[in-house]
Amino acid sequence: MKNRILILLLILLSLLFGCSKLEEDQPTNTPNKSTYPDQELWKSKISITNEGRRIANVWAGYIAVYSEKKIADLKDSIHVDFYDREGKHNSVLTADSGVVYSETNDLKAMGHVVVVSDSGIILQSDQLSWDNQRQKIVSDVPVRFTTSEDTLIGDSFVSDPDLKNYEIRNARGYSRRKIPMQK
């Protein structure tokens, strides 16, 4: 009986000293407040405007708003509807993730980015940005631009949101157009 009480007492003492040792080993640093979002939203929408006009509606599976950093971090797939100056829909962007910069209303989309215009033109890239001041879609990484007749690959890209007026740097690709061979 004495042995059992002694063993039980030793177990209790080791648990007490073990717990206090664990508490001592824990870091006492408090994390920086800016590492945590001020707001978290799930399956939500952000509207991007320019001088009161709707430019885009952005949906995301998860949105983390950081007021100090002045950004909204978009994750779990994003979907963006773009609108022209008259408020008519003109293209859709989808991507894995993105960031909206609250001071400028610029948008950066990353990961499997695809833009499809209402006219059927398709733009693909790993990263695209929306420059709200210039009202342009911009990419500084390789892009693939596909119309019903042509496929172009380029090193960078600038376009209006409906993909009608665009510039592709170092363009190469192929066409399905019939080109007359005689003069």
Secondary structure as GFF3:
##gff-version 3
##sequence-region A 1 183
A	DSSP	alpha_helix	2	25	.	.	.	ID=ss1
A	DSSP	three_ten_helix	33	35	.	.	.	ID=ss2
A	DSSP	beta_strand	39	50	.	.	.	ID=ss3
A	DSSP	beta_strand	53	66	.	.	.	ID=ss4
A	DSSP	beta_strand	71	83	.	.	.	ID=ss5
A	DSSP	beta_strand	89	95	.	.	.	ID=ss6
A	DSSP	beta_strand	97	101	.	.	.	ID=ss7
A	DSSP	beta_strand	106	117	.	.	.	ID=ss8
A	DSSP	beta_strand	122	131	.	.	.	ID=ss9
A	DSSP	beta_strand	136	139	.	.	.	ID=ss10
A	DSSP	beta_strand	143	146	.	.	.	ID=ss11
A	DSSP	beta_strand	150	154	.	.	.	ID=ss12
A	DSSP	beta_strand	156	159	.	.	.	ID=ss13
A	DSSP	beta_strand	166	169	.	.	.	ID=ss14
A	DSSP	beta_strand	172	175	.	.	.	ID=ss15
###
